[in-house]
Structures are given as structure tokens and as C-alpha cells.
Amino acid sequence: MAAVAVTAEIAKRAANLDWNDLPEDLVERTKQCLLDWFAVTIPGAQEELTDILVREALEDGAKGPATLVGRSETVLPSAAALLNGSPAHALDTHDVTFSLGGPPSVPGARAL
């Protein structure tokens, strides 16, 4: 299956997702993961690493309609994927949960 077809199928499933059909513990865990991601990304968005990445992206012509978490600049969607992920690592707050075997923000971010 081509990458575009896989991406389209994932997008279709996400668009048709009904939170009421999901197990309560999964919804709760997803909320915790998203909260964790925002808690490290918002302060990381103000770090020098993020400033450099945003400046470089804009200098390379990435100005566009996509928003950046914790920032006023807007960029192309392809740049936003990198620029919204990098601040989560800027402060090196890689916590781990034993039930996931890694940072709890990863599954939640992927669920978006």
C-alpha cells in the first residue's frame, strides 16, 4: 500500500473516531499523555533551540498557515510537524512510565 493511501486511511479513521466508543481507561490515558506533551512543549517553545529552528524554517521559505504551539509565527504544515515536535525535547524532560516503556507523551501525540 502506498504511503499516501496509508496516510489517507489513518486520517479517515481519525476523522470518524467517536470518543464514546473508546474504553474509558484509554481516553483517560490519552488525556494524560496530551497534558504531558503540552506541559513540556509550551515552555520548550520559548527555548533557544526552538528560536533557531523557527528562524531557519522561515528563512528557508516555510511561512504558511499552520500554527506553532506556544508561538506567534505560522509556517507550512510540513514545517509545523517538526517545529511542534522539537520543543517537547528542548528542555530534555524525557520522563518514562513503566506501563508504556517510554515517555507518556508519545502515544498521545501520535493519536493526534
Backbone as a printed PyTorch tensor [residue, N CA C, xyz], in Angstrom:
tensor([[[  0.8470,  -1.1770,   0.0000],
         [  0.0000,   0.0000,   0.0000],
         [  0.8910,   1.2390,   0.0000]],

        [[  0.5830,   2.1620,  -0.8610],
         [  1.3670,   3.3910,  -0.9690],
         [  1.2360,   4.2270,   0.2980]],

        [[  2.2750,   5.0050,   0.5700],
         [  2.2820,   5.8330,   1.7810],
         [  1.0920,   6.7820,   1.8190]],

        [[  0.7210,   7.3300,   0.6680],
         [ -0.4160,   8.2560,   0.6220],
         [ -1.6980,   7.5400,   1.0180]],

        [[ -1.8780,   6.3030,   0.5450],
         [ -3.0780,   5.5390,   0.8840],
         [ -3.1250,   5.2290,   2.3790]],

        [[ -1.9900,   4.9120,   2.9580],
         [ -1.9330,   4.6320,   4.3950],
         [ -2.2790,   5.8940,   5.1770]],

        [[ -1.6890,   7.0100,   4.8020],
         [ -1.9690,   8.2750,   5.4740],
         [ -3.4390,   8.6480,   5.3420]],

        [[ -3.9960,   8.4570,   4.1590],
         [ -5.4170,   8.7660,   3.9390],
         [ -6.3040,   7.8850,   4.8070]],

        [[ -5.9500,   6.6140,   4.9520],
         [ -6.7380,   5.7040,   5.7870],
         [ -6.6590,   6.1100,   7.2590]],

        [[ -5.4770,   6.4720,   7.7240],
         [ -5.3230,   6.9290,   9.1140],
         [ -6.1480,   8.1920,   9.3370]],

        [[ -6.0860,   9.1310,   8.4010],
         [ -6.8560,  10.3730,   8.5220],
         [ -8.3540,  10.0870,   8.5360]],

        [[ -8.7970,   9.1730,   7.6910],
         [-10.2190,   8.8180,   7.6380],
         [-10.6760,   8.2220,   8.9660]],

        [[ -9.8820,   7.3110,   9.5030],
         [-10.2420,   6.6960,  10.7900],
         [-10.2590,   7.7280,  11.9090]],

        [[ -9.2880,   8.6290,  11.9090],
         [ -9.2410,   9.6660,  12.9410],
         [-10.4460,  10.5900,  12.8370]],

        [[-10.8260,  10.9350,  11.6180],
         [-11.9670,  11.8330,  11.4140],
         [-13.2780,  11.2000,  11.8560]],

        [[-13.3690,   9.8870,  11.7650],
         [-14.5960,   9.1770,  12.1330],
         [-14.5790,   8.6510,  13.5670]],

        [[-13.5370,   8.9730,  14.3070],
         [-13.4010,   8.4850,  15.6730],
         [-14.4580,   9.0990,  16.5810]],

        [[-15.0970,   8.2670,  17.3540],
         [-16.0770,   8.7300,  18.3380],
         [-15.5530,   8.3520,  19.7210]],

        [[-15.2120,   9.3660,  20.4960],
         [-14.6370,   9.1230,  21.8200],
         [-15.5360,   8.2390,  22.6780]],

        [[-16.8290,   8.2790,  22.4540],
         [-17.7610,   7.4700,  23.2430],
         [-17.6160,   5.9800,  22.9750]],

        [[-16.9800,   5.6170,  21.8630],
         [-16.7760,   4.2110,  21.5270],
         [-15.4860,   3.6480,  22.1070]],

        [[-14.6670,   4.5000,  22.6920],
         [-13.3740,   4.0620,  23.2150],
         [-13.4800,   3.7040,  24.6930]],

        [[-12.6610,   2.7480,  25.1420],
         [-12.6580,   2.4050,  26.5690],
         [-12.2700,   3.6150,  27.4250]],

        [[-12.9100,   3.7410,  28.5650],
         [-12.6780,   4.8920,  29.4430],
         [-11.2180,   5.0200,  29.8550]],

        [[-10.5480,   3.8850,  30.1310],
         [ -9.1510,   3.9570,  30.5490],
         [ -8.2520,   4.4580,  29.4120]],

        [[ -8.5980,   4.1350,  28.1740],
         [ -7.8360,   4.6310,  27.0330],
         [ -8.0080,   6.1390,  26.8800]],

        [[ -9.2220,   6.6170,  27.0360],
         [ -9.4840,   8.0560,  26.9450],
         [ -8.7260,   8.7910,  28.0500]],

        [[ -8.7570,   8.2590,  29.2520],
         [ -8.0590,   8.8880,  30.3780],
         [ -6.5510,   8.9160,  30.1360]],

        [[ -5.9890,   7.8060,  29.6580],
         [ -4.5460,   7.7450,  29.3890],
         [ -4.1740,   8.7330,  28.2840]],

        [[ -5.0090,   8.8360,  27.2610],
         [ -4.7470,   9.7730,  26.1690],
         [ -4.7440,  11.2050,  26.6810]],

        [[ -5.6800,  11.5380,  27.5520],
         [ -5.7120,  12.8790,  28.1410],
         [ -4.4360,  13.1530,  28.9290]],

        [[ -3.9760,  12.1690,  29.6940],
         [ -2.7520,  12.3320,  30.4710],
         [ -1.5460,  12.5370,  29.5570]],

        [[ -1.5080,  11.7820,  28.4710],
         [ -0.3970,  11.9000,  27.5260],
         [ -0.3790,  13.2670,  26.8530]],

        [[ -1.5410,  13.7410,  26.4520],
         [ -1.6110,  15.0580,  25.8190],
         [ -1.2440,  16.1660,  26.8020]],

        [[ -1.6900,  16.0430,  28.0310],
         [ -1.3280,  17.0190,  29.0530],
         [  0.1830,  17.0280,  29.2560]],

        [[  0.7850,  15.8530,  29.3000],
         [  2.2340,  15.7420,  29.4450],
         [  2.9400,  16.4290,  28.2810]],

        [[  2.4450,  16.1720,  27.0640],
         [  3.0790,  16.7580,  25.8760],
         [  2.9970,  18.2840,  25.9240]],

        [[  1.8170,  18.8220,  26.2270],
         [  1.6810,  20.2800,  26.3060],
         [  2.5480,  20.8520,  27.4260]],

        [[  2.6570,  20.1340,  28.5320],
         [  3.4240,  20.6230,  29.6810],
         [  4.9070,  20.7700,  29.3640]],

        [[  5.4450,  19.9610,  28.4700],
         [  6.8550,  20.1090,  28.1000],
         [  7.0320,  20.9380,  26.8330]],

        [[  6.0230,  20.9740,  25.9720],
         [  6.1390,  21.6810,  24.6960],
         [  5.9740,  23.1860,  24.8480]],

        [[  5.0300,  23.6210,  25.6540],
         [  4.7970,  25.0640,  25.7970],
         [  6.0370,  25.7810,  26.3370]],

        [[  6.6510,  25.3210,  27.4300],
         [  7.8780,  26.0090,  27.8500],
         [  9.0300,  25.8000,  26.8640]],

        [[  9.0880,  24.6320,  26.2390],
         [ 10.1430,  24.3730,  25.2580],
         [ 10.0450,  25.2560,  24.0310]],

        [[  8.8500,  25.7550,  23.7610],
         [  8.6430,  26.6280,  22.6010],
         [  9.3700,  27.9570,  22.7500]],

        [[  9.7610,  28.3100,  23.9740],
         [ 10.4520,  29.5770,  24.2260],
         [ 11.9620,  29.3990,  24.3430]],

        [[ 12.4420,  28.1970,  24.1300],
         [ 13.8720,  27.9200,  24.2700],
         [ 14.6530,  28.3250,  23.0160]],

        [[ 15.9570,  28.5100,  23.1950],
         [ 16.8220,  28.9200,  22.0890],
         [ 16.7810,  27.9130,  20.9360]],

        [[ 16.7410,  26.6280,  21.2390],
         [ 16.6590,  25.6070,  20.1890],
         [ 15.4810,  25.8780,  19.2620]],

        [[ 14.3290,  26.1530,  19.8420],
         [ 13.1290,  26.4010,  19.0490],
         [ 13.2510,  27.7070,  18.2820]],

        [[ 13.8170,  28.7290,  18.9140],
         [ 14.0360,  30.0030,  18.2120],
         [ 14.8680,  29.7850,  16.9470]],

        [[ 15.9260,  29.0060,  17.0730],
         [ 16.8130,  28.7420,  15.9330],
         [ 16.0700,  27.9810,  14.8420]],

        [[ 15.3490,  26.9360,  15.2200],
         [ 14.6270,  26.1360,  14.2290],
         [ 13.5630,  26.9460,  13.4990]],

        [[ 12.8180,  27.7580,  14.2410],
         [ 11.7750,  28.5810,  13.6200],
         [ 12.4060,  29.6100,  12.6880]],

        [[ 13.4560,  30.2640,  13.1420],
         [ 14.1290,  31.2660,  12.3080],
         [ 14.6450,  30.6350,  11.0100]],

        [[ 15.2870,  29.4840,  11.1220],
         [ 15.8070,  28.8030,   9.9320],
         [ 14.6840,  28.4010,   8.9850]],

        [[ 13.5980,  27.8880,   9.5310],
         [ 12.4640,  27.4740,   8.6920],
         [ 11.8890,  28.6670,   7.9390]],

        [[ 11.7240,  29.7740,   8.6360],
         [ 11.1670,  30.9660,   7.9900],
         [ 12.1240,  31.5360,   6.9410]],

        [[ 13.4180,  31.4910,   7.2310],
         [ 14.4030,  31.9620,   6.2530],
         [ 14.4250,  31.0730,   5.0130]],

        [[ 14.0610,  29.8030,   5.1770],
         [ 14.0110,  28.8630,   4.0530],
         [ 12.6760,  28.8950,   3.3210]],

        [[ 11.8110,  29.8330,   3.6730],
         [ 10.5510,  29.9950,   2.9520],
         [  9.3960,  29.1670,   3.4630]],

        [[  9.4210,  28.8000,   4.7370],
         [  8.3700,  27.9430,   5.2910],
         [  7.1810,  28.7130,   5.8590]],

        [[  7.0890,  30.0120,   5.6010],
         [  5.9280,  30.7840,   6.0830],
         [  4.6640,  30.1710,   5.5040]],

        [[  3.6570,  29.9710,   6.3700],
         [  2.4180,  29.3580,   5.9110],
         [  1.3200,  29.4760,   6.9450]],

        [[  0.2510,  28.6810,   6.8080],
         [ -0.9340,  28.8340,   7.6460],
         [ -0.9500,  28.0310,   8.9500]],

        [[ -0.0040,  27.1160,   9.1310],
         [ -0.0580,  26.2250,  10.2990],
         [  0.4780,  26.9200,  11.5500]],

        [[ -0.2010,  26.7080,  12.6620],
         [  0.2010,  27.3370,  13.9200],
         [  1.2740,  26.5220,  14.6230]],

        [[  2.0040,  27.1990,  15.4810],
         [  3.0260,  26.5710,  16.3070],
         [  2.6080,  26.7070,  17.7650]],

        [[  2.7080,  25.6290,  18.4980],
         [  2.3260,  25.6280,  19.9080],
         [  3.2380,  26.5800,  20.6790]],

        [[  2.6240,  27.5290,  21.3910],
         [  3.3740,  28.4390,  22.2400],
         [  4.1050,  29.5500,  21.5190]],

        [[  3.7990,  29.7430,  20.2300],
         [  4.4940,  30.7730,  19.4560],
         [  3.5090,  31.5200,  18.5780]],

        [[  3.9320,  32.6980,  18.0980],
         [  3.0460,  33.5070,  17.2530],
         [  3.2670,  33.2710,  15.7620]],

        [[  4.4130,  32.7250,  15.3850],
         [  4.6990,  32.5070,  13.9710],
         [  3.7900,  31.4140,  13.3910]],

        [[  3.5850,  31.4820,  12.0810],
         [  2.8710,  30.4220,  11.3700],
         [  3.7590,  29.9340,  10.2300]],

        [[  3.6560,  28.6470,   9.9290],
         [  4.5350,  28.0250,   8.9400],
         [  3.7530,  27.0350,   8.0800]],

        [[  4.4210,  26.4970,   7.0840],
         [  3.8230,  25.4470,   6.2740],
         [  3.5410,  24.2230,   7.1480]],

        [[  2.5080,  23.4560,   6.8350],
         [  2.1990,  22.2650,   7.6350],
         [  3.3810,  21.3020,   7.7630]],

        [[  4.1430,  21.1360,   6.6970],
         [  5.2960,  20.2320,   6.7680],
         [  6.3360,  20.7300,   7.7670]],

        [[  6.5260,  22.0230,   7.8670],
         [  7.4620,  22.5870,   8.8410],
         [  6.8770,  22.5230,  10.2460]],

        [[  5.5680,  22.6950,  10.3630],
         [  4.9180,  22.6550,  11.6770],
         [  5.0900,  21.2960,  12.3420]],

        [[  5.1360,  20.2400,  11.5500],
         [  5.3240,  18.9050,  12.1190],
         [  6.6350,  18.8330,  12.8950]],

        [[  7.6990,  19.3580,  12.3250],
         [  8.9920,  19.3840,  13.0090],
         [  8.9950,  20.4080,  14.1310]],

        [[  8.4980,  21.5960,  13.8370],
         [  8.6000,  22.6950,  14.7930],
         [  7.6610,  22.5490,  15.9830]],

        [[  6.6290,  21.7420,  15.8850],
         [  5.7810,  21.4630,  17.0480],
         [  6.2810,  20.2520,  17.8280]],

        [[  7.1410,  19.4570,  17.2240],
         [  7.7020,  18.3090,  17.9270],
         [  8.9750,  18.6400,  18.6820]],

        [[  9.8010,  19.4860,  18.1020],
         [ 11.1030,  19.8030,  18.6980],
         [ 11.0330,  20.4460,  20.0760]],

        [[ 10.1020,  21.3780,  20.3320],
         [ 10.0610,  21.9880,  21.6620],
         [  9.8130,  20.9870,  22.7920]],

        [[  9.1890,  19.8740,  22.4900],
         [  8.9440,  18.8640,  23.5230],
         [ 10.2480,  18.2680,  24.0330]],

        [[ 11.3150,  18.3880,  23.2430],
         [ 12.6170,  17.8460,  23.6330],
         [ 13.5880,  18.9340,  24.0910]],

        [[ 13.2120,  20.1920,  23.9220],
         [ 14.1330,  21.2990,  24.1730],
         [ 14.6320,  21.3520,  25.6130]],

        [[ 13.7920,  21.0030,  26.5530],
         [ 14.1860,  21.0650,  27.9650],
         [ 14.6640,  19.7160,  28.4880]],

        [[ 14.7400,  18.7350,  27.6040],
         [ 15.2250,  17.3940,  27.9330],
         [ 14.4860,  16.7970,  29.1250]],

        [[ 13.1740,  16.8660,  29.0860],
         [ 12.3390,  16.3150,  30.1580],
         [ 11.7790,  14.9660,  29.7290]],

        [[ 12.6630,  14.0420,  29.4490],
         [ 12.2560,  12.7220,  28.9630],
         [ 11.8920,  11.8190,  30.1350]],

        [[ 10.6880,  12.0080,  30.6160],
         [ 10.2200,  11.1390,  31.6820],
         [  9.7900,   9.8050,  31.0760]],

        [[  9.6360,   8.8260,  31.9130],
         [  9.3010,   7.4830,  31.4470],
         [  8.2190,   6.9130,  32.3440]],

        [[  7.3110,   6.1780,  31.7420],
         [  6.3170,   5.4520,  32.5050],
         [  6.4870,   3.9730,  32.2110]],

        [[  6.4860,   3.1550,  33.2310],
         [  6.7330,   1.7310,  33.0570],
         [  5.6630,   1.0450,  32.2190]],

        [[  4.4330,   1.5240,  32.2880],
         [  3.3680,   0.8720,  31.5280],
         [  3.5410,   1.0530,  30.0240]],

        [[  4.2510,   2.0930,  29.6040],
         [  4.4740,   2.3340,  28.1740],
         [  5.8940,   2.0050,  27.7470]],

        [[  6.8070,   1.9190,  28.6900],
         [  8.1920,   1.6640,  28.3410],
         [  8.8910,   2.8740,  27.7390]],

        [[  8.3380,   4.0500,  27.9310],
         [  8.9230,   5.2690,  27.3780],
         [  8.1340,   6.4730,  27.8160]],

        [[  8.3790,   7.6150,  27.1770],
         [  7.6630,   8.8330,  27.5520],
         [  6.1690,   8.7050,  27.2980]],

        [[  5.3330,   9.1360,  28.2290],
         [  3.8870,   9.0000,  28.0520],
         [  3.3070,   9.9260,  26.9960]],

        [[  4.0600,  10.9220,  26.5560],
         [  3.5190,  11.8360,  25.5420],
         [  3.5240,  11.2420,  24.1440]],

        [[  4.3320,  10.2340,  23.8960],
         [  4.4650,   9.6950,  22.5430],
         [  3.1550,   9.1390,  21.9910]],

        [[  2.4600,   8.2360,  22.6820],
         [  1.2120,   7.7180,  22.1050],
         [  0.1560,   8.7990,  21.9170]],

        [[  0.0830,   9.7290,  22.8420],
         [ -0.9050,  10.7980,  22.7160],
         [ -0.6230,  11.7000,  21.5300]],

        [[  0.6420,  12.0290,  21.3390],
         [  0.9960,  12.8690,  20.1970],
         [  0.7080,  12.1550,  18.8890]],

        [[  0.9730,  10.8730,  18.8510],
         [  0.6740,  10.1000,  17.6440],
         [ -0.8230,   9.9900,  17.4130]],

        [[ -1.5840,  10.0060,  18.4880],
         [ -3.0400,   9.8990,  18.3460],
         [ -3.6270,  11.1220,  17.6610]],

        [[ -2.9100,  12.2680,  17.7630],
         [ -3.3840,  13.4790,  17.0990],
         [ -3.3730,  13.2870,  15.6170]]])
